Amino acid sequence: MNSDRIETTEIDSRDQFIDWKMLGRIILKASILFIAINLIFAACRPLNSLGGVSLYNHLFPGRLRLPYGEVPAKDFNLTLNNLPALLASHEWGKSSSDEEYKVLLIGDSGTWGWFLRNDQSLAGQLNAMGLRTKEGRPVIVYNLGFPFMSLTKDLMLLDKALLIDKPDLILWPMTMQSFAPKRQLDHPLLQENADLVRELIQRYGLSLDSDDPRFVDRTFFEETVVGRRRELADLLRLQTWGVAWAATGKDQDIPEDIPLRKTDLDADESWLDIKEPRQLSTDDLMFDVLAAGIERAGDVPIAIVNEPIFISDGENSHIRYNTFYPRWAFDNFRQLLSDESQRSDWQYIDLWDAIPPAEFTDTPVHLTPEGTAMMADILAGEFGWGQ
């Protein structure tokens, strides 16, 4: 009896030793594989290639505007900084009819359609009008606006969009804020795509610093799977939100009560870091980026639109048009833009005061659906598009 117990104990102990040894081997092999995957990932840096792989325009319809969302669970959307993923999810990447008159629309949050459904955005309303050119081609507008004011951001998106397809017209609404030098690289979309921005700086000789400290330059280990796990998760989340997008067509949660822009203004004559009124020049504003965008368009016509702004009639409205612009600065900007357009033979449409103040929502450049419809009507008339 006792010898049997001893023998059983020895066998159990031996079995337990073998199990631990096998487990150790498994852990060792898994660790080596994990390290190898991370090292290969960091060496290859495949995030941009992975971003270009998309279920949109295949399993799901392409999005009508670039992904941007502050609360993904409500917006069925999210903000990410992988440029190939943004473009691959958009309908601009789909094949289109040669009979279409394709209009590529770039710009800021007003163009994107802040607090507007897709059908209420500028692109949506132009498309809903069933417009045709004088030659009878159907006008189809593609919304590649993105919610940040920076001409450099617009140039970067335009540069990559033109590699995908060639439009018949580029429509570029903009405002003075987008010309501010210090704003150009403030958004992570630009900072995270440092190599692309640096290449544009070099190609066009832009007055931006290639060594700007806001650029994100990761170390080798920061480029591993562990270091880029958030970005990888975002790529996956964008694809999973495609189900909700396909089912609802919703990509922005719009509150019932939208806060309104300020009407009573401060007695302040500063514009950003320029504290007092003075004569501005093209050196104070990023006209070189605007010129680069027009050069990048090549033989594609491009129309510059000075987009509508809110004009206050409240307190201190004799000093400022709105919270963005003192009168002296914006008037100076309009004159510079007009003069440069004439000198360079740019197509320029000035709509700065074309929309009544009541048709602006939370900022001096965000329009109501009705205000956007007015802008769409004006633009359709400018180009001679009819139904």
BALOBA-1460 file (C-alpha; in Angstrom, 3 decimals):
// residues 387
<rec num="1" residu="m" x="0.000" y="0.000" z="0.000"/>
<rec num="2" residu="n" x="2.678" y="2.532" z="1.004"/>
<rec num="3" residu="s" x="4.865" y="1.711" z="-1.997"/>
<rec num="4" residu="d" x="1.900" y="2.277" z="-4.294"/>
<rec num="5" residu="r" x="1.323" y="5.723" z="-2.832"/>
<rec num="6" residu="i" x="5.014" y="6.623" z="-3.225"/>
<rec num="7" residu="e" x="5.045" y="5.435" z="-6.836"/>
<rec num="8" residu="t" x="1.878" y="7.424" z="-7.646"/>
<rec num="9" residu="t" x="3.321" y="10.533" z="-6.049"/>
<rec num="10" residu="e" x="6.516" y="10.198" z="-8.077"/>
<rec num="11" residu="i" x="4.525" y="9.856" z="-11.322"/>
<rec num="12" residu="d" x="2.362" y="12.885" z="-10.477"/>
<rec num="13" residu="s" x="5.443" y="14.908" z="-9.668"/>
<rec num="14" residu="r" x="7.129" y="13.857" z="-12.929"/>
<rec num="15" residu="d" x="3.966" y="14.731" z="-14.909"/>
<rec num="16" residu="q" x="3.811" y="18.101" z="-13.221"/>
<rec num="17" residu="f" x="7.476" y="18.768" z="-14.105"/>
<rec num="18" residu="i" x="6.845" y="17.885" z="-17.750"/>
<rec num="19" residu="d" x="3.783" y="20.217" z="-17.907"/>
<rec num="20" residu="w" x="5.764" y="23.170" z="-16.601"/>
<rec num="21" residu="k" x="8.570" y="22.481" z="-19.035"/>
<rec num="22" residu="m" x="6.162" y="22.433" z="-21.988"/>
<rec num="23" residu="l" x="4.510" y="25.610" z="-20.778"/>
<rec num="24" residu="g" x="7.886" y="27.299" z="-20.564"/>
<rec num="25" residu="r" x="8.675" y="26.297" z="-24.137"/>
<rec num="26" residu="i" x="5.344" y="27.645" z="-25.339"/>
<rec num="27" residu="i" x="5.916" y="30.950" z="-23.568"/>
<rec num="28" residu="l" x="9.439" y="31.195" z="-24.960"/>
<rec num="29" residu="k" x="8.313" y="30.493" z="-28.530"/>
<rec num="30" residu="a" x="5.402" y="32.920" z="-28.216"/>
<rec num="31" residu="s" x="7.733" y="35.615" z="-26.877"/>
<rec num="32" residu="i" x="10.186" y="35.119" z="-29.735"/>
<rec num="33" residu="l" x="7.331" y="35.240" z="-32.261"/>
<rec num="34" residu="f" x="5.883" y="38.362" z="-30.604"/>
<rec num="35" residu="i" x="9.254" y="40.125" z="-30.675"/>
<rec num="36" residu="a" x="9.865" y="39.062" z="-34.272"/>
<rec num="37" residu="i" x="6.468" y="40.346" z="-35.426"/>
<rec num="38" residu="n" x="7.066" y="43.666" z="-33.688"/>
<rec num="39" residu="l" x="10.545" y="44.043" z="-35.195"/>
<rec num="40" residu="i" x="9.353" y="43.165" z="-38.700"/>
<rec num="41" residu="f" x="6.380" y="45.536" z="-38.337"/>
<rec num="42" residu="a" x="8.643" y="48.373" z="-37.223"/>
<rec num="43" residu="a" x="11.081" y="47.723" z="-40.065"/>
<rec num="44" residu="c" x="8.378" y="47.557" z="-42.768"/>
<rec num="45" residu="r" x="6.084" y="50.280" z="-41.380"/>
<rec num="46" residu="p" x="3.013" y="48.874" z="-43.159"/>
<rec num="47" residu="l" x="0.345" y="51.133" z="-41.629"/>
<rec num="48" residu="n" x="-0.149" y="53.180" z="-44.782"/>
<rec num="49" residu="s" x="-0.472" y="50.024" z="-46.868"/>
<rec num="50" residu="l" x="-2.919" y="48.557" z="-44.366"/>
<rec num="51" residu="g" x="-4.902" y="51.798" z="-44.435"/>
<rec num="52" residu="g" x="-5.435" y="51.415" z="-48.158"/>
<rec num="53" residu="v" x="-7.142" y="48.040" z="-47.630"/>
<rec num="54" residu="s" x="-10.812" y="48.829" z="-47.122"/>
<rec num="55" residu="l" x="-14.252" y="47.235" z="-47.160"/>
<rec num="56" residu="y" x="-15.704" y="50.570" z="-48.267"/>
<rec num="57" residu="n" x="-16.653" y="50.795" z="-51.933"/>
<rec num="58" residu="h" x="-16.739" y="46.986" z="-51.880"/>
<rec num="59" residu="l" x="-18.756" y="45.402" z="-49.081"/>
<rec num="60" residu="f" x="-19.960" y="48.815" z="-47.840"/>
<rec num="61" residu="p" x="-20.773" y="51.919" z="-49.889"/>
<rec num="62" residu="g" x="-18.071" y="54.565" z="-49.852"/>
<rec num="63" residu="r" x="-18.543" y="57.373" z="-47.363"/>
<rec num="64" residu="l" x="-19.810" y="60.700" z="-48.705"/>
<rec num="65" residu="r" x="-17.301" y="62.666" z="-46.644"/>
<rec num="66" residu="l" x="-14.022" y="61.870" z="-44.960"/>
<rec num="67" residu="p" x="-14.242" y="60.105" z="-41.597"/>
<rec num="68" residu="y" x="-14.357" y="62.493" z="-38.668"/>
<rec num="69" residu="g" x="-16.136" y="61.874" z="-35.391"/>
<rec num="70" residu="e" x="-15.814" y="63.144" z="-31.848"/>
<rec num="71" residu="v" x="-18.050" y="60.470" z="-30.254"/>
<rec num="72" residu="p" x="-17.729" y="57.310" z="-32.381"/>
<rec num="73" residu="a" x="-20.644" y="55.456" z="-30.763"/>
<rec num="74" residu="k" x="-22.998" y="58.336" z="-31.611"/>
<rec num="75" residu="d" x="-21.442" y="59.474" z="-34.865"/>
<rec num="76" residu="f" x="-20.915" y="55.974" z="-36.340"/>
<rec num="77" residu="n" x="-17.617" y="57.546" z="-37.269"/>
<rec num="78" residu="l" x="-14.213" y="58.365" z="-35.860"/>
<rec num="79" residu="t" x="-11.278" y="60.647" z="-36.455"/>
<rec num="80" residu="l" x="-8.060" y="59.012" z="-37.536"/>
<rec num="81" residu="n" x="-4.863" y="60.273" z="-39.107"/>
<rec num="82" residu="n" x="-4.095" y="57.500" z="-41.573"/>
<rec num="83" residu="l" x="-4.464" y="59.321" z="-44.884"/>
<rec num="84" residu="p" x="-4.769" y="56.216" z="-47.092"/>
<rec num="85" residu="a" x="-7.513" y="54.891" z="-44.811"/>
<rec num="86" residu="l" x="-9.421" y="58.182" z="-45.004"/>
<rec num="87" residu="l" x="-9.342" y="58.213" z="-48.796"/>
<rec num="88" residu="a" x="-9.995" y="54.487" z="-49.224"/>
<rec num="89" residu="s" x="-13.205" y="54.790" z="-47.195"/>
<rec num="90" residu="h" x="-14.501" y="57.662" z="-49.350"/>
<rec num="91" residu="e" x="-16.612" y="57.374" z="-52.487"/>
<rec num="92" residu="w" x="-13.938" y="59.291" z="-54.427"/>
<rec num="93" residu="g" x="-12.129" y="55.965" z="-54.620"/>
<rec num="94" residu="k" x="-14.924" y="54.212" z="-56.498"/>
<rec num="95" residu="s" x="-15.089" y="53.881" z="-60.261"/>
<rec num="96" residu="s" x="-17.351" y="56.478" z="-61.879"/>
<rec num="97" residu="s" x="-18.887" y="57.087" z="-65.257"/>
<rec num="98" residu="d" x="-16.851" y="58.976" z="-67.835"/>
<rec num="99" residu="e" x="-19.998" y="60.965" z="-68.588"/>
<rec num="100" residu="e" x="-19.947" y="62.543" z="-65.141"/>
<rec num="101" residu="y" x="-18.678" y="66.070" z="-64.732"/>
<rec num="102" residu="k" x="-16.703" y="65.371" z="-61.550"/>
<rec num="103" residu="v" x="-16.284" y="68.248" z="-59.097"/>
<rec num="104" residu="l" x="-13.778" y="67.729" z="-56.289"/>
<rec num="105" residu="l" x="-14.714" y="69.859" z="-53.277"/>
<rec num="106" residu="i" x="-12.014" y="70.546" z="-50.665"/>
<rec num="107" residu="g" x="-11.944" y="72.860" z="-47.655"/>
<rec num="108" residu="d" x="-12.643" y="73.109" z="-43.933"/>
<rec num="109" residu="s" x="-15.443" y="72.073" z="-41.568"/>
<rec num="110" residu="g" x="-17.922" y="74.328" z="-43.352"/>
<rec num="111" residu="t" x="-17.280" y="72.382" z="-46.546"/>
<rec num="112" residu="w" x="-17.356" y="69.060" z="-44.695"/>
<rec num="113" residu="g" x="-20.753" y="70.006" z="-43.298"/>
<rec num="114" residu="w" x="-20.538" y="70.611" z="-39.553"/>
<rec num="115" residu="f" x="-23.936" y="70.044" z="-37.893"/>
<rec num="116" residu="l" x="-25.334" y="69.096" z="-41.319"/>
<rec num="117" residu="r" x="-26.473" y="65.754" z="-42.656"/>
<rec num="118" residu="n" x="-24.760" y="64.601" z="-45.810"/>
<rec num="119" residu="d" x="-27.702" y="65.677" z="-47.936"/>
<rec num="120" residu="q" x="-27.600" y="69.142" z="-46.302"/>
<rec num="121" residu="s" x="-23.885" y="69.748" z="-46.954"/>
<rec num="122" residu="l" x="-22.753" y="71.859" z="-49.886"/>
<rec num="123" residu="a" x="-21.886" y="68.759" z="-51.932"/>
<rec num="124" residu="g" x="-25.135" y="67.071" z="-50.960"/>
<rec num="125" residu="q" x="-27.283" y="70.034" z="-51.933"/>
<rec num="126" residu="l" x="-25.490" y="70.557" z="-55.233"/>
<rec num="127" residu="n" x="-25.955" y="66.877" z="-56.066"/>
<rec num="128" residu="a" x="-29.630" y="66.954" z="-55.068"/>
<rec num="129" residu="m" x="-30.277" y="69.738" z="-57.575"/>
<rec num="130" residu="g" x="-29.704" y="67.362" z="-60.478"/>
<rec num="131" residu="l" x="-27.399" y="69.832" z="-62.199"/>
<rec num="132" residu="r" x="-25.940" y="69.476" z="-65.670"/>
<rec num="133" residu="t" x="-23.272" y="71.352" z="-67.532"/>
<rec num="134" residu="k" x="-24.108" y="73.346" z="-70.644"/>
<rec num="135" residu="e" x="-23.014" y="70.286" z="-72.628"/>
<rec num="136" residu="g" x="-25.500" y="68.111" z="-70.758"/>
<rec num="137" residu="r" x="-23.081" y="66.187" z="-68.511"/>
<rec num="138" residu="p" x="-24.442" y="65.418" z="-65.007"/>
<rec num="139" residu="v" x="-22.575" y="67.357" z="-62.308"/>
<rec num="140" residu="i" x="-21.474" y="65.101" z="-59.437"/>
<rec num="141" residu="v" x="-19.753" y="66.747" z="-56.463"/>
<rec num="142" residu="y" x="-17.408" y="64.788" z="-54.182"/>
<rec num="143" residu="n" x="-16.906" y="66.176" z="-50.705"/>
<rec num="144" residu="l" x="-13.279" y="65.945" z="-49.570"/>
<rec num="145" residu="g" x="-13.529" y="68.706" z="-46.977"/>
<rec num="146" residu="f" x="-11.973" y="68.019" z="-43.578"/>
<rec num="147" residu="p" x="-12.757" y="69.864" z="-40.313"/>
<rec num="148" residu="f" x="-9.659" y="71.960" z="-39.811"/>
<rec num="149" residu="m" x="-8.657" y="75.350" z="-41.230"/>
<rec num="150" residu="s" x="-5.312" y="74.961" z="-42.976"/>
<rec num="151" residu="l" x="-4.426" y="75.430" z="-46.628"/>
<rec num="152" residu="t" x="-1.585" y="72.945" z="-46.136"/>
<rec num="153" residu="k" x="-4.092" y="70.306" z="-45.049"/>
<rec num="154" residu="d" x="-6.150" y="71.044" z="-48.168"/>
<rec num="155" residu="l" x="-3.040" y="70.797" z="-50.354"/>
<rec num="156" residu="m" x="-2.089" y="67.441" z="-48.835"/>
<rec num="157" residu="l" x="-5.568" y="65.997" z="-49.410"/>
<rec num="158" residu="l" x="-5.692" y="67.411" z="-52.934"/>
<rec num="159" residu="d" x="-2.295" y="65.971" z="-53.766"/>
<rec num="160" residu="k" x="-3.350" y="62.450" z="-52.765"/>
<rec num="161" residu="a" x="-6.872" y="62.689" z="-54.200"/>
<rec num="162" residu="l" x="-5.481" y="63.534" z="-57.639"/>
<rec num="163" residu="l" x="-3.511" y="60.286" z="-57.584"/>
<rec num="164" residu="i" x="-6.805" y="58.389" z="-57.334"/>
<rec num="165" residu="d" x="-8.825" y="60.091" z="-60.064"/>
<rec num="166" residu="k" x="-8.887" y="63.233" z="-62.157"/>
<rec num="167" residu="p" x="-11.795" y="65.653" z="-61.641"/>
<rec num="168" residu="d" x="-13.181" y="68.070" z="-64.196"/>
<rec num="169" residu="l" x="-13.206" y="70.927" z="-61.667"/>
<rec num="170" residu="i" x="-11.756" y="71.588" z="-58.218"/>
<rec num="171" residu="l" x="-13.849" y="73.810" z="-55.966"/>
<rec num="172" residu="w" x="-11.884" y="75.242" z="-53.029"/>
<rec num="173" residu="p" x="-13.851" y="77.234" z="-50.432"/>
<rec num="174" residu="m" x="-11.545" y="78.900" z="-47.914"/>
<rec num="175" residu="t" x="-11.398" y="81.647" z="-45.342"/>
<rec num="176" residu="m" x="-8.759" y="83.865" z="-43.789"/>
<rec num="177" residu="q" x="-8.116" y="81.527" z="-40.840"/>
<rec num="178" residu="s" x="-6.848" y="78.893" z="-43.291"/>
<rec num="179" residu="f" x="-4.105" y="81.309" z="-44.407"/>
<rec num="180" residu="a" x="-2.634" y="81.804" z="-40.917"/>
<rec num="181" residu="p" x="0.987" y="80.557" z="-40.883"/>
<rec num="182" residu="k" x="0.957" y="79.196" z="-37.336"/>
<rec num="183" residu="r" x="-2.241" y="77.205" z="-37.931"/>
<rec num="184" residu="q" x="-0.887" y="75.242" z="-40.885"/>
<rec num="185" residu="l" x="0.488" y="72.276" z="-38.950"/>
<rec num="186" residu="d" x="-1.683" y="72.354" z="-35.840"/>
<rec num="187" residu="h" x="-3.767" y="69.266" z="-36.671"/>
<rec num="188" residu="p" x="-2.576" y="65.672" z="-36.025"/>
<rec num="189" residu="l" x="-3.511" y="64.766" z="-39.620"/>
<rec num="190" residu="l" x="-0.557" y="66.911" z="-40.730"/>
<rec num="191" residu="q" x="1.725" y="66.079" z="-37.827"/>
<rec num="192" residu="e" x="1.236" y="62.325" z="-38.240"/>
<rec num="193" residu="n" x="1.907" y="62.521" z="-41.981"/>
<rec num="194" residu="a" x="5.166" y="64.398" z="-41.587"/>
<rec num="195" residu="d" x="6.900" y="62.758" z="-44.553"/>
<rec num="196" residu="l" x="4.089" y="63.760" z="-46.909"/>
<rec num="197" residu="v" x="4.051" y="67.348" z="-45.674"/>
<rec num="198" residu="r" x="7.837" y="67.629" z="-45.847"/>
<rec num="199" residu="e" x="7.769" y="66.388" z="-49.425"/>
<rec num="200" residu="l" x="5.215" y="69.081" z="-50.300"/>
<rec num="201" residu="i" x="7.352" y="71.732" z="-48.572"/>
<rec num="202" residu="q" x="10.352" y="70.691" z="-50.646"/>
<rec num="203" residu="r" x="8.461" y="70.214" z="-53.917"/>
<rec num="204" residu="y" x="6.813" y="73.651" z="-53.844"/>
<rec num="205" residu="g" x="9.319" y="75.577" z="-51.740"/>
<rec num="206" residu="l" x="6.700" y="76.375" z="-49.102"/>
<rec num="207" residu="s" x="7.484" y="78.806" z="-46.310"/>
<rec num="208" residu="l" x="7.062" y="76.107" z="-43.669"/>
<rec num="209" residu="d" x="9.705" y="74.529" z="-41.466"/>
<rec num="210" residu="s" x="10.507" y="70.905" z="-42.366"/>
<rec num="211" residu="d" x="11.919" y="70.547" z="-38.848"/>
<rec num="212" residu="d" x="8.815" y="71.901" z="-37.126"/>
<rec num="213" residu="p" x="8.691" y="70.302" z="-33.649"/>
<rec num="214" residu="r" x="5.009" y="69.468" z="-34.115"/>
<rec num="215" residu="f" x="5.889" y="66.809" z="-36.678"/>
<rec num="216" residu="v" x="5.712" y="63.297" z="-35.247"/>
<rec num="217" residu="d" x="8.933" y="61.355" z="-35.868"/>
<rec num="218" residu="r" x="8.798" y="58.001" z="-34.105"/>
<rec num="219" residu="t" x="11.695" y="55.892" z="-32.940"/>
<rec num="220" residu="f" x="12.091" y="52.347" z="-34.242"/>
<rec num="221" residu="f" x="10.451" y="50.873" z="-31.147"/>
<rec num="222" residu="e" x="7.572" y="53.356" z="-31.348"/>
<rec num="223" residu="e" x="6.864" y="51.919" z="-34.798"/>
<rec num="224" residu="t" x="6.264" y="48.406" z="-33.454"/>
<rec num="225" residu="v" x="2.851" y="46.773" z="-33.161"/>
<rec num="226" residu="v" x="2.830" y="47.715" z="-29.497"/>
<rec num="227" residu="g" x="3.759" y="51.304" z="-30.269"/>
<rec num="228" residu="r" x="1.135" y="51.658" z="-33.016"/>
<rec num="229" residu="r" x="-1.612" y="49.573" z="-31.416"/>
<rec num="230" residu="r" x="-3.966" y="52.561" z="-31.169"/>
<rec num="231" residu="e" x="-3.648" y="53.280" z="-34.884"/>
<rec num="232" residu="l" x="-4.187" y="49.613" z="-35.756"/>
<rec num="233" residu="a" x="-7.299" y="49.540" z="-33.583"/>
<rec num="234" residu="d" x="-8.590" y="52.684" z="-35.326"/>
<rec num="235" residu="l" x="-8.200" y="51.039" z="-38.732"/>
<rec num="236" residu="l" x="-10.267" y="48.109" z="-37.515"/>
<rec num="237" residu="r" x="-12.865" y="50.370" z="-35.895"/>
<rec num="238" residu="l" x="-13.303" y="52.332" z="-39.127"/>
<rec num="239" residu="q" x="-14.164" y="49.114" z="-40.939"/>
<rec num="240" residu="t" x="-16.585" y="47.951" z="-38.253"/>
<rec num="241" residu="w" x="-18.424" y="51.286" z="-38.380"/>
<rec num="242" residu="g" x="-19.019" y="50.565" z="-42.055"/>
<rec num="243" residu="v" x="-21.931" y="48.328" z="-41.044"/>
<rec num="244" residu="a" x="-23.692" y="51.204" z="-39.272"/>
<rec num="245" residu="w" x="-22.854" y="53.588" z="-42.113"/>
<rec num="246" residu="a" x="-24.299" y="51.210" z="-44.716"/>
<rec num="247" residu="a" x="-27.462" y="50.702" z="-42.654"/>
<rec num="248" residu="t" x="-28.163" y="54.318" z="-41.683"/>
<rec num="249" residu="g" x="-26.123" y="56.692" z="-43.849"/>
<rec num="250" residu="k" x="-25.334" y="58.537" z="-40.614"/>
<rec num="251" residu="d" x="-21.823" y="59.839" z="-39.923"/>
<rec num="252" residu="q" x="-22.465" y="62.690" z="-37.483"/>
<rec num="253" residu="d" x="-24.609" y="63.003" z="-34.369"/>
<rec num="254" residu="i" x="-26.347" y="66.373" z="-34.687"/>
<rec num="255" residu="p" x="-27.780" y="67.821" z="-31.440"/>
<rec num="256" residu="e" x="-31.313" y="69.168" z="-31.366"/>
<rec num="257" residu="d" x="-30.100" y="72.474" z="-29.938"/>
<rec num="258" residu="i" x="-27.091" y="73.838" z="-31.790"/>
<rec num="259" residu="p" x="-25.221" y="76.606" z="-29.929"/>
<rec num="260" residu="l" x="-25.141" y="79.882" z="-31.831"/>
<rec num="261" residu="r" x="-22.125" y="82.035" z="-32.650"/>
<rec num="262" residu="k" x="-21.579" y="85.185" z="-30.582"/>
<rec num="263" residu="t" x="-23.259" y="88.344" z="-31.771"/>
<rec num="264" residu="d" x="-21.924" y="90.696" z="-29.073"/>
<rec num="265" residu="l" x="-18.182" y="90.902" z="-29.525"/>
<rec num="266" residu="d" x="-15.161" y="92.049" z="-27.553"/>
<rec num="267" residu="a" x="-13.590" y="95.420" z="-28.318"/>
<rec num="268" residu="d" x="-10.498" y="93.650" z="-29.572"/>
<rec num="269" residu="e" x="-8.684" y="94.454" z="-32.804"/>
<rec num="270" residu="s" x="-6.305" y="91.497" z="-32.789"/>
<rec num="271" residu="w" x="-6.253" y="88.689" z="-35.318"/>
<rec num="272" residu="l" x="-4.594" y="85.602" z="-33.886"/>
<rec num="273" residu="d" x="-1.034" y="86.667" z="-32.939"/>
<rec num="274" residu="i" x="-1.239" y="90.057" z="-34.696"/>
<rec num="275" residu="k" x="-2.295" y="92.309" z="-31.845"/>
<rec num="276" residu="e" x="-2.859" y="95.657" z="-33.542"/>
<rec num="277" residu="p" x="-4.082" y="96.854" z="-36.948"/>
<rec num="278" residu="r" x="-1.413" y="97.106" z="-39.621"/>
<rec num="279" residu="q" x="-1.073" y="96.610" z="-43.342"/>
<rec num="280" residu="l" x="-0.881" y="92.898" z="-44.127"/>
<rec num="281" residu="s" x="1.105" y="91.492" z="-47.019"/>
<rec num="282" residu="t" x="1.172" y="88.138" z="-48.761"/>
<rec num="283" residu="d" x="4.106" y="87.282" z="-46.481"/>
<rec num="284" residu="d" x="1.713" y="87.333" z="-43.512"/>
<rec num="285" residu="l" x="-0.560" y="84.769" z="-45.170"/>
<rec num="286" residu="m" x="0.133" y="81.425" z="-46.806"/>
<rec num="287" residu="f" x="-0.404" y="82.473" z="-50.397"/>
<rec num="288" residu="d" x="2.439" y="80.174" z="-51.441"/>
<rec num="289" residu="v" x="0.382" y="77.150" z="-50.339"/>
<rec num="290" residu="l" x="-2.591" y="78.412" z="-52.327"/>
<rec num="291" residu="a" x="-0.346" y="78.809" z="-55.381"/>
<rec num="292" residu="a" x="1.003" y="75.290" z="-54.818"/>
<rec num="293" residu="g" x="-2.524" y="73.876" z="-54.824"/>
<rec num="294" residu="i" x="-3.287" y="75.581" z="-58.123"/>
<rec num="295" residu="e" x="-0.010" y="74.313" z="-59.573"/>
<rec num="296" residu="r" x="-0.797" y="70.782" z="-58.352"/>
<rec num="297" residu="a" x="-4.167" y="70.909" z="-60.100"/>
<rec num="298" residu="g" x="-2.318" y="71.194" z="-63.403"/>
<rec num="299" residu="d" x="-4.748" y="71.354" z="-66.304"/>
<rec num="300" residu="v" x="-7.775" y="70.826" z="-64.041"/>
<rec num="301" residu="p" x="-9.656" y="74.137" z="-63.558"/>
<rec num="302" residu="i" x="-9.706" y="75.276" z="-59.953"/>
<rec num="303" residu="a" x="-12.071" y="77.855" z="-58.459"/>
<rec num="304" residu="i" x="-11.134" y="79.680" z="-55.256"/>
<rec num="305" residu="v" x="-14.138" y="80.622" z="-53.136"/>
<rec num="306" residu="n" x="-13.871" y="83.132" z="-50.304"/>
<rec num="307" residu="e" x="-16.533" y="81.414" z="-48.241"/>
<rec num="308" residu="p" x="-19.368" y="83.291" z="-46.502"/>
<rec num="309" residu="i" x="-18.799" y="84.583" z="-42.975"/>
<rec num="310" residu="f" x="-21.149" y="85.710" z="-40.237"/>
<rec num="311" residu="i" x="-21.414" y="89.506" z="-40.051"/>
<rec num="312" residu="s" x="-22.497" y="90.642" z="-36.605"/>
<rec num="313" residu="d" x="-24.655" y="93.675" z="-35.896"/>
<rec num="314" residu="g" x="-24.190" y="93.430" z="-32.131"/>
<rec num="315" residu="e" x="-21.935" y="95.107" z="-29.631"/>
<rec num="316" residu="n" x="-18.538" y="96.152" z="-31.065"/>
<rec num="317" residu="s" x="-19.562" y="95.003" z="-34.548"/>
<rec num="318" residu="h" x="-17.996" y="98.228" z="-35.828"/>
<rec num="319" residu="i" x="-14.645" y="96.757" z="-34.710"/>
<rec num="320" residu="r" x="-15.120" y="93.110" z="-35.597"/>
<rec num="321" residu="y" x="-17.188" y="91.206" z="-38.138"/>
<rec num="322" residu="n" x="-17.288" y="88.210" z="-35.789"/>
<rec num="323" residu="t" x="-15.210" y="86.332" z="-33.217"/>
<rec num="324" residu="f" x="-12.741" y="85.286" z="-35.922"/>
<rec num="325" residu="y" x="-12.057" y="88.562" z="-37.686"/>
<rec num="326" residu="p" x="-11.505" y="92.214" z="-36.850"/>
<rec num="327" residu="r" x="-12.727" y="94.332" z="-39.749"/>
<rec num="328" residu="w" x="-9.324" y="95.780" z="-40.624"/>
<rec num="329" residu="a" x="-7.718" y="92.343" z="-40.985"/>
<rec num="330" residu="f" x="-10.465" y="90.708" z="-43.013"/>
<rec num="331" residu="d" x="-10.863" y="93.685" z="-45.340"/>
<rec num="332" residu="n" x="-7.113" y="93.628" z="-45.887"/>
<rec num="333" residu="f" x="-7.217" y="89.893" z="-46.578"/>
<rec num="334" residu="r" x="-10.014" y="90.243" z="-49.142"/>
<rec num="335" residu="q" x="-8.090" y="92.889" z="-51.013"/>
<rec num="336" residu="l" x="-4.918" y="90.801" z="-51.045"/>
<rec num="337" residu="l" x="-6.778" y="87.717" z="-52.257"/>
<rec num="338" residu="s" x="-8.545" y="89.678" z="-54.978"/>
<rec num="339" residu="d" x="-5.331" y="91.352" z="-56.130"/>
<rec num="340" residu="e" x="-3.365" y="88.095" z="-56.164"/>
<rec num="341" residu="s" x="-6.145" y="86.331" z="-58.071"/>
<rec num="342" residu="q" x="-6.134" y="89.023" z="-60.743"/>
<rec num="343" residu="r" x="-2.358" y="89.075" z="-60.956"/>
<rec num="344" residu="s" x="-2.093" y="85.285" z="-61.231"/>
<rec num="345" residu="d" x="-5.239" y="84.847" z="-63.333"/>
<rec num="346" residu="w" x="-6.940" y="82.632" z="-60.766"/>
<rec num="347" residu="q" x="-10.664" y="81.977" z="-60.918"/>
<rec num="348" residu="y" x="-11.948" y="83.724" z="-57.783"/>
<rec num="349" residu="i" x="-15.464" y="83.874" z="-56.363"/>
<rec num="350" residu="d" x="-15.993" y="86.176" z="-53.368"/>
<rec num="351" residu="l" x="-19.037" y="85.105" z="-51.312"/>
<rec num="352" residu="w" x="-17.952" y="86.627" z="-48.014"/>
<rec num="353" residu="d" x="-21.240" y="88.534" z="-47.426"/>
<rec num="354" residu="a" x="-23.557" y="86.433" z="-49.612"/>
<rec num="355" residu="i" x="-25.460" y="84.674" z="-46.789"/>
<rec num="356" residu="p" x="-27.685" y="86.440" z="-44.207"/>
<rec num="357" residu="p" x="-26.387" y="86.385" z="-40.608"/>
<rec num="358" residu="a" x="-29.368" y="84.332" z="-39.410"/>
<rec num="359" residu="e" x="-28.126" y="81.361" z="-41.477"/>
<rec num="360" residu="f" x="-24.968" y="80.754" z="-39.422"/>
<rec num="361" residu="t" x="-24.806" y="78.324" z="-36.516"/>
<rec num="362" residu="d" x="-22.052" y="77.838" z="-33.951"/>
<rec num="363" residu="t" x="-19.123" y="79.550" z="-35.700"/>
<rec num="364" residu="p" x="-18.712" y="82.402" z="-38.185"/>
<rec num="365" residu="v" x="-18.301" y="79.901" z="-41.063"/>
<rec num="366" residu="h" x="-20.799" y="77.127" z="-40.287"/>
<rec num="367" residu="l" x="-24.057" y="77.466" z="-42.219"/>
<rec num="368" residu="t" x="-27.570" y="76.200" z="-41.618"/>
<rec num="369" residu="p" x="-29.100" y="73.874" z="-44.230"/>
<rec num="370" residu="e" x="-30.924" y="76.901" z="-45.651"/>
<rec num="371" residu="g" x="-27.736" y="78.968" z="-45.796"/>
<rec num="372" residu="t" x="-25.920" y="76.104" z="-47.503"/>
<rec num="373" residu="a" x="-28.729" y="75.861" z="-50.062"/>
<rec num="374" residu="m" x="-28.275" y="79.571" z="-50.833"/>
<rec num="375" residu="m" x="-24.554" y="79.024" z="-51.364"/>
<rec num="376" residu="a" x="-25.236" y="76.029" z="-53.617"/>
<rec num="377" residu="d" x="-27.620" y="78.108" z="-55.748"/>
<rec num="378" residu="i" x="-25.047" y="80.886" z="-56.126"/>
<rec num="379" residu="l" x="-22.282" y="78.471" z="-57.153"/>
<rec num="380" residu="a" x="-24.484" y="76.653" z="-59.625"/>
<rec num="381" residu="g" x="-25.239" y="79.986" z="-61.249"/>
<rec num="382" residu="e" x="-21.552" y="80.972" z="-61.301"/>
<rec num="383" residu="f" x="-20.714" y="77.918" z="-63.378"/>
<rec num="384" residu="g" x="-23.816" y="77.990" z="-65.533"/>
<rec num="385" residu="w" x="-25.069" y="74.637" z="-64.298"/>
<rec num="386" residu="g" x="-28.766" y="74.008" z="-64.811"/>
<rec num="387" residu="q" x="-31.276" y="71.223" z="-64.406"/>
